[in-house]
Amino acid sequence: MSVTLRTMRWWDIEPVLRLERVLFVEDAWSDTMFWSELAERESRHYIVAVDGDDVVGYAGLCAYAAEAYVQTIAVDPARQAQGIGTTLLTTLLDESRQRGCAHVDLEVRADNNGAIALYERHGFRRIGVRRRYYQPSGTDAVVMRRDATAGERR
Ligand SMILES: CC(C)(COP(=O)(O)OP(=O)(O)OC[C@H]1O[C@@H](n2cnc3c(N)ncnc32)[C@H](O)[C@@H]1OP(=O)(O)O)[C@@H](O)C(=O)NCCC(=O)NCCS
């Protein structure tokens, strides 16, 4: 089976939550958070990567006028390092471009080297640190920004 992307719908929340709890553990979003994100139809763009009936990844963008934020991005541990995360991220960046956003920001755990490498490859740069942003672990968040004019590195 091959992986395709489509818009996240309410019935995806359950399988998304199963991945969310495995991937983010104590930082996992609740079902209420996903429901409220999907309710914000104008400002949000949430997608899932599916293989047949299986949700194998998901990602969400929040965009207001010139500003966009990568709210989340995640891939099933069994399906990582196959390019799915890259496809999800580039799709969110395409969406931000279509919406005319001047830049895209995100926060990432300072100890998440894999995700930081992925973001840097796609033109994000570090612009700050939010101390002890992730609770209860107290882990710092690195704030990253990608300007609409940024190129991608390989
Ligand atoms: C970050 C994540 C979404 C990447 O998804 P993915 O499908 O594995 O990504 P890709 O296969 O497209 O890999 C792209 C790049 O990501 C980086 N990367 C991904 N996982 C990595 C890891 N465990 N260690 C080091 N680099 C990693 C690499 O730069 C990789 O480059 P490569 O093509 O040379 O291997 C995925 O690892 C994930 O879900 N992690 C847990 C959730 C998470 O941390 N989300 C980000 C929150 S800000």
The ligand as a Tripos MOL2 file, in Angstrom:
@<TRIPOS>MOLECULE
LIG
   48    50     1     0     0
SMALL
NO_CHARGES

@<TRIPOS>ATOM
      1 C1          9.8820   14.2200   13.3870 C.3       1 LIG1
      2 C2          9.0760   13.1990   12.5700 C.3       1 LIG1
      3 C3          7.6850   13.7760   12.3060 C.3       1 LIG1
      4 C4          9.8040   12.9580   11.2480 C.3       1 LIG1
      5 O1          9.0050   12.0480   10.5030 O.3       1 LIG1
      6 P1          9.6810   10.9780    9.5030 P.3       1 LIG1
      7 O2          8.5930   10.4150    8.6740 O.co2     1 LIG1
      8 O3         10.5090   10.0370   10.2650 O.co2     1 LIG1
      9 O4         10.5960   11.9490    8.6600 O.3       1 LIG1
     10 P2         11.3320   11.6130    7.2970 P.3       1 LIG1
     11 O5         11.3400   10.1470    7.0330 O.co2     1 LIG1
     12 O6         10.7240   12.4800    6.2670 O.co2     1 LIG1
     13 O7         12.7980   12.0490    7.6350 O.3       1 LIG1
     14 C5         13.2210   13.3630    7.3740 C.3       1 LIG1
     15 C6         14.4030   13.7520    8.2010 C.3       1 LIG1
     16 O8         14.0060   13.8720    9.5620 O.3       1 LIG1
     17 C7         15.1240   13.7240   10.3890 C.3       1 LIG1
     18 N1         14.8530   12.6770   11.3520 N.ar      1 LIG1
     19 C8         13.6630   12.0690   11.5160 C.ar      1 LIG1
     20 N2         13.7290   11.2200   12.5440 N.ar      1 LIG1
     21 C9         14.9960   11.2650   13.0090 C.ar      1 LIG1
     22 C10        15.6810   10.6330   14.0820 C.ar      1 LIG1
     23 N3         15.0720    9.7530   14.8890 N.pl3     1 LIG1
     24 N4         16.9720   10.9580   14.3000 N.ar      1 LIG1
     25 C11        17.6030   11.8390   13.5110 C.ar      1 LIG1
     26 N5         17.0000   12.4680   12.4790 N.ar      1 LIG1
     27 C12        15.7190   12.1900   12.2430 C.ar      1 LIG1
     28 C13        16.2620   13.4300    9.5030 C.3       1 LIG1
     29 O9         16.8820   14.6710    9.1880 O.3       1 LIG1
     30 C14        15.6000   12.8440    8.2850 C.3       1 LIG1
     31 O10        16.4940   12.9530    7.2710 O.3       1 LIG1
     32 P3         16.9230   11.6600    6.4000 P.3       1 LIG1
     33 O11        15.9530   11.7000    5.2490 O.co2     1 LIG1
     34 O12        18.3220   11.9570    6.0080 O.co2     1 LIG1
     35 O13        16.7700   10.4430    7.2620 O.co2     1 LIG1
     36 C15         8.9710   11.8380   13.2960 C.3       1 LIG1
     37 O14        10.2640   11.4260   13.6530 O.3       1 LIG1
     38 C16         8.1000   11.8630   14.5210 C.2       1 LIG1
     39 O15         6.8880   11.6620   14.4590 O.2       1 LIG1
     40 N6          8.7090   12.0780   15.6970 N.am      1 LIG1
     41 C17         7.9460   12.0360   16.9400 C.3       1 LIG1
     42 C18         7.0050   13.2120   17.0410 C.3       1 LIG1
     43 C19         7.7660   14.5120   16.9650 C.2       1 LIG1
     44 O16         8.8000   14.6510   17.5970 O.2       1 LIG1
     45 N7          7.2120   15.4770   16.2050 N.am      1 LIG1
     46 C20         7.7990   16.7940   16.0840 C.3       1 LIG1
     47 C21         7.2770   17.6640   17.1860 C.3       1 LIG1
     48 S1          7.8830   19.3070   17.0150 S.3       1 LIG1
@<TRIPOS>BOND
     1     1     2 1
     2     2     3 1
     3     2     4 1
     4     2    36 1
     5     4     5 1
     6     5     6 1
     7     6     7 2
     8     6     8 1
     9     6     9 1
    10     9    10 1
    11    10    11 2
    12    10    12 1
    13    10    13 1
    14    13    14 1
    15    14    15 1
    16    15    16 1
    17    15    30 1
    18    16    17 1
    19    17    18 1
    20    17    28 1
    21    18    19 ar
    22    18    27 ar
    23    19    20 ar
    24    20    21 ar
    25    21    22 ar
    26    21    27 ar
    27    22    23 1
    28    22    24 ar
    29    24    25 ar
    30    25    26 ar
    31    26    27 ar
    32    28    29 1
    33    28    30 1
    34    30    31 1
    35    31    32 1
    36    32    33 2
    37    32    34 1
    38    32    35 1
    39    36    37 1
    40    36    38 1
    41    38    39 2
    42    38    40 1
    43    40    41 1
    44    41    42 1
    45    42    43 1
    46    43    44 2
    47    43    45 1
    48    45    46 1
    49    46    47 1
    50    47    48 1
@<TRIPOS>SUBSTRUCTURE
     1 LIG1         1 GROUP 0 **** ****
